[in-house]
Amino acid sequence: MSNRFDDQVVLITGAGSGLGQVSALQVAKEGAKLSLVDLNSNSLEETKKLILEVAPEAEILLLTANVAEEAAVKNYVDETVNKYGRIDGFFNNAGIEGKQNLTEDFGSDEFSKVVSVNLNGVFYGLKHVLAVMKKQGSGSVVNTASVGGIRGVGNQSGYAASKHGVVGLTRNSGIEYGQYGVSIKAIAPGAIMTPMVEGSLKQMGGDNWEEVGKEFVQPNPMKRFGKPEEVGYLVAFLLSDQANFINATVIPIDGGQSDKY
Ligand SMILES: NC(=O)c1ccc[n+]([C@@H]2O[C@H](COP(=O)([O-])OP(=O)(O)OC[C@H]3O[C@@H](n4cnc5c(N)ncnc54)[C@H](O)[C@@H]3O)[C@@H](O)[C@H]2O)c1
C-alpha cells in the first residue's frame, strides 16, 4: 500500500516543539519530504533527530526563521521551493500564548507581540505559500487557530484577537483559492499537553502546576488534556488528498470544550 505522503513536500512552522513537531513526525512516517521552520535552531535539530529514528530515509530541510518577519517567511518559502520544486502541504502553525491578564492590564506591547507572531506570521505564510500552490493547481493548508479563536476564554486579549483572526484568514483565503484546487482549513485545539501549555500552567501554579492542570481540565467533557499525537493524526489527515474537499472551515479538536459553555 502506498503512503499518503509519498513524493509530497510538507512545510511546517513551529516544527521544533509540540504540535508542529508531532505533525512532522506523523507525515514523515508516511513518506513526506519535509521543510521545517522554527525560531529555535536547536529544537529543529531535535525534531530532525526524532524523525530520523522513525523515518531514516526522510529528506529534511531545516530553516531557522521568525515568522513575524515577512522577509524571513519569503525566504523559508523560497528555500523550500529551491530544494524541492513544490509545496504540497503547509502546516502554518507557529504561535505563542502571551502573558495572561485582564484586558486593561494586558499591555499594548504584549498585544502587538502576540498578534505579530500569531496573526501576521500566519498571513505572511499564506501570502507566500498560496502563490506557489496556485501556480501548481494543488495544495492543502492547515492554519493553527485555537478554541480561543472560536469563543471567549478570558485573560487572553492578544491570543483571542490573533486566533479569531486566523479563523477569518482561513475562511477568506479558502473562498479565494478553492477554484485553484487548493484547500485551506484551520484547526482549533483545546488544551493539548505541549511545552506551551506546561508553561502557562507554571505561570498559574508555579511548583504546583500539575495539580492546577488537573483542576484546569475538570470543565472539559472528557476531563483530560489532549495528546499532541491526537492533533498530529488530524493534521496529517487534513494535509492529505483525502481532505481536499474540506475547505474554508475550522475543525475543533478539544474533547467537546468549545460546545459545552
Ligand atoms: N497546546 C495547546 O493546548 C494549544 C491549543 C490551541 C492552540 N495551540 C496553538 O498551536 C500552535 C503550536 O503550539 P504548541 O502547543 O505546539 O506550542 P510549543 O510552544 O510547544 O511550540 C511552538 C513552536 O513555535 C516556535 N515559535 C514561536 N514563535 C515563533 C516565531 N516567531 N517564529 C518561528 N517559530 C516560532 C517555538 O520556538 C516552538 O518551537 C500555536 O499556534 C498555539 O497557539 C496550542
The ligand as an SDF file (V2000), in Angstrom:
LIG
                    3D

 44 48  0  0  0  0  0  0  0  0999 V2000
   -1.0240   23.2890   23.0970 N   0  0  0  0  0  0  0  0  0  0  0  0
   -2.2560   23.7380   23.1140 C   0  0  0  0  0  0  0  0  0  0  0  0
   -3.0490   23.4250   24.0060 O   0  0  0  0  0  0  0  0  0  0  0  0
   -2.7400   24.6260   22.0170 C   0  0  0  0  0  0  0  0  0  0  0  0
   -4.1080   24.9020   21.9820 C   0  0  0  0  0  0  0  0  0  0  0  0
   -4.5990   25.7100   20.9690 C   0  0  0  0  0  0  0  0  0  0  0  0
   -3.7380   26.2190   20.0150 C   0  0  0  0  0  0  0  0  0  0  0  0
   -2.3980   25.9470   20.0920 N   0  0  0  0  0  0  0  0  0  0  0  0
   -1.5540   26.5230   19.0520 C   0  0  0  0  0  0  0  0  0  0  0  0
   -0.7720   25.5100   18.4780 O   0  0  0  0  0  0  0  0  0  0  0  0
    0.4400   26.0730   17.9530 C   0  0  0  0  0  0  0  0  0  0  0  0
    1.6090   25.2650   18.4640 C   0  0  0  0  0  0  0  0  0  0  0  0
    1.6100   25.3340   19.8770 O   0  0  0  0  0  0  0  0  0  0  0  0
    2.3360   24.2540   20.7950 P   0  0  0  0  0  0  0  0  0  0  0  0
    1.4280   23.9510   21.9020 O   0  0  0  0  0  0  0  0  0  0  0  0
    2.8970   23.1830   19.9470 O   0  0  0  0  0  0  0  0  0  0  0  0
    3.4860   25.2120   21.3830 O   0  0  0  0  0  0  0  0  0  0  0  0
    5.0540   24.9930   21.5800 P   0  0  0  0  0  0  0  0  0  0  0  0
    5.4850   26.1940   22.3440 O   0  0  0  0  0  0  0  0  0  0  0  0
    5.3220   23.6490   22.1100 O   0  0  0  0  0  0  0  0  0  0  0  0
    5.6280   25.0650   20.0910 O   0  0  0  0  0  0  0  0  0  0  0  0
    5.6010   26.2510   19.3510 C   0  0  0  0  0  0  0  0  0  0  0  0
    6.8470   26.3360   18.4870 C   0  0  0  0  0  0  0  0  0  0  0  0
    6.7630   27.5410   17.7080 O   0  0  0  0  0  0  0  0  0  0  0  0
    8.0260   28.1770   17.7260 C   0  0  0  0  0  0  0  0  0  0  0  0
    7.8540   29.6210   17.5430 N   0  0  0  0  0  0  0  0  0  0  0  0
    7.3490   30.5030   18.4590 C   0  0  0  0  0  0  0  0  0  0  0  0
    7.4020   31.7370   17.9480 N   0  0  0  0  0  0  0  0  0  0  0  0
    7.9430   31.6390   16.7080 C   0  0  0  0  0  0  0  0  0  0  0  0
    8.2690   32.5900   15.7020 C   0  0  0  0  0  0  0  0  0  0  0  0
    8.0670   33.8920   15.8780 N   0  0  0  0  0  0  0  0  0  0  0  0
    8.8270   32.1350   14.5420 N   0  0  0  0  0  0  0  0  0  0  0  0
    9.0610   30.8110   14.3660 C   0  0  0  0  0  0  0  0  0  0  0  0
    8.7860   29.8790   15.2860 N   0  0  0  0  0  0  0  0  0  0  0  0
    8.2380   30.2930   16.4520 C   0  0  0  0  0  0  0  0  0  0  0  0
    8.6170   27.8590   19.0790 C   0  0  0  0  0  0  0  0  0  0  0  0
   10.0370   28.0080   19.0750 O   0  0  0  0  0  0  0  0  0  0  0  0
    8.1490   26.4260   19.2860 C   0  0  0  0  0  0  0  0  0  0  0  0
    9.0960   25.5020   18.7970 O   0  0  0  0  0  0  0  0  0  0  0  0
    0.4410   27.5350   18.3790 C   0  0  0  0  0  0  0  0  0  0  0  0
   -0.0280   28.3310   17.3030 O   0  0  0  0  0  0  0  0  0  0  0  0
   -0.5480   27.5620   19.5290 C   0  0  0  0  0  0  0  0  0  0  0  0
   -1.1500   28.8020   19.7080 O   0  0  0  0  0  0  0  0  0  0  0  0
   -1.8940   25.1570   21.0630 C   0  0  0  0  0  0  0  0  0  0  0  0
  1  2  1  0
  2  3  2  0
  2  4  1  0
  4  5  1  0
  4 44  2  0
  5  6  2  0
  6  7  1  0
  7  8  2  0
  8  9  1  0
  8 44  1  0
  9 10  1  0
  9 42  1  0
 10 11  1  0
 11 12  1  0
 11 40  1  0
 12 13  1  0
 13 14  1  0
 14 15  2  0
 14 16  1  0
 14 17  1  0
 17 18  1  0
 18 19  2  0
 18 20  1  0
 18 21  1  0
 21 22  1  0
 22 23  1  0
 23 24  1  0
 23 38  1  0
 24 25  1  0
 25 26  1  0
 25 36  1  0
 26 27  1  0
 26 35  1  0
 27 28  2  0
 28 29  1  0
 29 30  1  0
 29 35  2  0
 30 31  1  0
 30 32  2  0
 32 33  1  0
 33 34  2  0
 34 35  1  0
 36 37  1  0
 36 38  1  0
 38 39  1  0
 40 41  1  0
 40 42  1  0
 42 43  1  0
M  CHG  2   8   1  16  -1
M  END
$$$$
